[in-house]
Amino acid sequence: MARTEKKELTKIITLLFAFLILSAFLIVSCEQKNSLEESGNALVNSYEKSKKAGEDATLKNIQSAIQIYRATNGEYPNSLKDIENLMRSPIDSNLYQYNPETGEIKLK
């Protein structure tokens, strides 16, 4: 084999080797991205579930406070402000739809 042919063959082999390394790097990078994306999605889903569980628990506590108020006063509270002392914390009335005639409350 002539010297120039060996140089050309060496160039081709070097380029192929570089291509294989680059391809392997890209494959690993894509797999890591998917793994990070999946982890991020799982974290967001976990946050959403815990937020929903907290909202449900708060709603049940407010419902209990409404019933205690009614048992004590013979009527439902006129507004959610009336039961804040029972809840021992302020209630964001923008989050709830409350009917003082029936005592029904739900998340908006």
N, C-alpha and C positions, 0 to 999 in steps of 0.2 A: 504494500500500500504506500502510496506517495505521501510525502510529508504534509502537503496541503490537504489531502483527503483526511489524514488523521486529525488535523486541526479542525476541519469542518465537522467530522464525526464527534470530536470532543466538544465542540460548540453545541451541537444538537443534543448530545447527552446531557450537557450542563443545563441547557434550556429546558429539557424534559424534566430533569431533576428539580429545577426551580419551579416549574409548573406543578409538579406533584406536591411539593412542600406548600406552595401557595394554596392549592386545592384543599389539602388537609387542614390548613389553618382556617380557611373559609368555612369548611364543614364544622369544625369544632366551634367556631365563633357563632354560627347559626344555631347550633344546639344549645350553647350557653345562653343566647338571647332568648330562645324559647323557654328555657328553664327559668330565667329571670322574669320573663313575661308571665309565666304560669305562677310563679311565687308572688308577683305583684297582684295578679288577679285574685289569688287566694287570700291575700291580705285585705284587699278591698272588700271581697265577699264576706270575710270574717267581720270586718268593721261594720258593714251594712247589717249583718245578722245581729250583732251585739247592740247596735243602735236601735233596731226594731224591738229587740227584747227589752231594752231599757224603756222605750216608749210604751210598750204594752204593760210593763210593771207599773209605771207611773200612772197610766190610765186606770189600772185596777185600784191603785191607792186612792186616786181621786174619787172613783166610784164608791169606795168604802167610806171615804170622808163625807160624801154626799148623803149616804145612808145614815151615818152617825148623826149628821146635822139634822136630818129629817126626824130621826128617832128622838132627838133632844128637843127640837123646836116645833114639831108637828107639821112642818112644811119643808119643801125643798128650798135650798138657798136661792136667793134672787140672782146671784152671780157667783162665779168661781172665787172672787175676792172674799166672799163670806166664809169660805172654808180654808183659807190660807193658814189661819191659826191652827186648825186641826192637822194640816199638812206640814206645818212648821217650816214652810218655805213658800216663796212666791210661785204663783202658777201663771205661766204665759198663756193667757186666754186666746192669743192668736193661733195657738196650735190645736185648739179644741173647739168643737161645736157643742154648746150646752143649751139644753131646753129646760128652763126653770119650772115649767108647768109639769113636766113628767120626770125630771131628774135625770134624763138620758144625756149621756155625754159620749162623744166619739172624736177620734182624731180627724182633723180636716184633711 
